[in-house]
Amino acid sequence: MNKIAIAVHGGAGPDSEHIKSNIEGYKKGLEEAISKGYKILEKGGSAVEAVEAAVKSLEDNPLFNAGKGSALNSKAEVEMCSSIMSGKDLNSGAVATVKNVKNPVSLAKAVMEETKHIFLGGRGAMSFAEEINIPMEPDSYFITEYQYETYEKARKEAHGKQQPKARAEVNEKMHGTVGAVALDRNGNLAAATSTGGTEYCKEGRVADSAMTGIGSYANNQTCAVSSTGEGEVIIQRVTAFQVSAIMEYMNLSLQDASSYFMEEKCKDAKGDIGFIAVDTEGNVSIEFNSERMHRGYKTSDKEMWVGIYPPEAEAE
Amino acid sequence: MNKIAIAVHGGAGPDSEHIKSNIEGYKKGLEEAISKGYKILEKGGSAVEAVEAAVKSLEDNPLFNAGKGSALNSKAEVEMCSSIMSGKDLNSGAVATVKNVKNPVSLAKAVMEETKHIFLGGRGAMSFAEEINIPMEPDSYFITEYQYETYEKARKEAHGKQQPKARAEVNEKMHGTVGAVALDRNGNLAAATSTGGTEYCKEGRVADSAMTGIGSYANNQTCAVSSTGEGEVIIQRVTAFQVSAIMEYMNLSLQDASSYFMEEKCKDAKGDIGFIAVDTEGNVSIEFNSERMHRGYKTSDKEMWVGIYPPEAEAE
């Protein structure tokens, strides 16, 4: 029987008191997401279905910054972005700045499967969501106490400084993303990524998570990758695809390509960056330069493992 | 004195009666865009300024599908997308589905230079446009007789078939983009791309032109690239960045990397794809698989040249 594998992440970034006091909850959330995706793979389901299920599970979990629990923008609104890609045919789907959609990853999948388009944003994406009757929730569903408090702190800070630039200064400090990559029994790869954006960002900010090739990339010839961290750093490096390009054009293994990317292409990175990746042999690769990255995996060869801090701090 | 170079394109796609009857107008438009960009480079201006000026010139020209003359979506609205990238620092800016902004490329440049963000979409992008007082125009400014007729034809076709899928069938048949790449006296590269989208597309369709790494990519270590053609084909191949990745990881010249990309990575492409590229030595590379690609260049070494049909049909 062919190997199967799934890896998930819940964002790379700085450590915080909020994380420290919710470690068990975060680990449980990662485990649930892995289990949901892995079960689909075990039953012969597709990698696309598995990454969707894993990301949905993280979107539904209020601890993670995607779906329920998304960050609030500077207008105190939740705008979400997601992308998904199938390694078999290189088809992809993405949505940007959608509101009220319970699972943005499922809307991205519907764009991939049910339209001639790849990427829909804003009101147009929401019209499509209504057209296909995808589950919607009121604003209050998405806003958690923690994200509201974070917003209020940022708003007061921005207001207190009474400078237009203050807003910018509080931007992008926190970031969160969720994502999954999978290999199914048929040897097909898939990747999906979803985010609630960055706290107190401008209305209409499109996240790197919504960009195929940058947030998510999957290609059966190489690997599937989902990235996380600071948008600027991730976009500058065309992160998800770059891992695949290094594998292909330098003829390296997934692990060597991942290390090369992190050590050579990210050595001067002025910000957090991380990614999870899987190849068609079921090898999983995880790299990050940040204080923590919520992450985990389960494969035909390896028991489930989840961790938050760097390898030296976790029993991997 | 260091070399300078600029190349522009006005879209790759199928030939049409409209193109055939406007050949001189299209060539004049390409020449004007090249001249505007080249003058900036001659005076020591930056590659970023040169590509902005060239793209603005094409956006202002009603013959090209960007800015004035943009395609109408299925709601008869003009929604425009643009991206710009600086090869010196890998900074980039992008806007998606903006309305009424006279020059989307200038808004993308403002996102790059004046915000902490990289990519803004829809209403948020338009709030930012108002904030910085960028020139706006009423809807009527953007809609040309030709694009309105094209819309009407598509609408009747979609309506006549009385099938939801009919809309999809008329989508993506026509496409148009404009773009520019440049090398300045300081050895810096830049790329910019702008589009009015595809005729009769869904509201909220985000074009590949808005995606850094796919529509536009620039890196002083390799090259600057602007792509055009069918969104799906371009996104699947992470087109702009892929040319750079092939140069870097296969250690090929710009010309060899461009040929390799077109011959190897696009040999099975089920759609139109094309790109213009320039490296830090002022070499220009142009490739496309479509019936025509509006394109041209001028460099320190070569006189201005513009063409529309494949090399064998044009005196290059």
Interface residues (C-beta under 8 A of the other chain):
Chain A: E79 L90 N91 S92 A94 A96 T97 T115 K116 H117 I118 F119 L120 G121 G122 R123 G124 A125 M126 S127 F128 A168 N171 E172 C201 K202 E203 G204 R205 V206 A207 D208 M211 T212 G213 I214 Y217 G231 E232 I235 Q236 R237 V238 F241 Q242 A245 I246 E248 Y249 M250
Chain B: N73 E79 L90 N91 S92 A94 A96 T97 T115 K116 H117 I118 F119 L120 G121 G122 R123 G124 A125 M126 S127 F128 A168 N171 E172 C201 K202 E203 G204 R205 V206 A207 D208 M211 T212 G213 I214 Y217 G231 E232 I235 Q236 R237 V238 F241 Q242 A245 I246 E248 Y249 M250
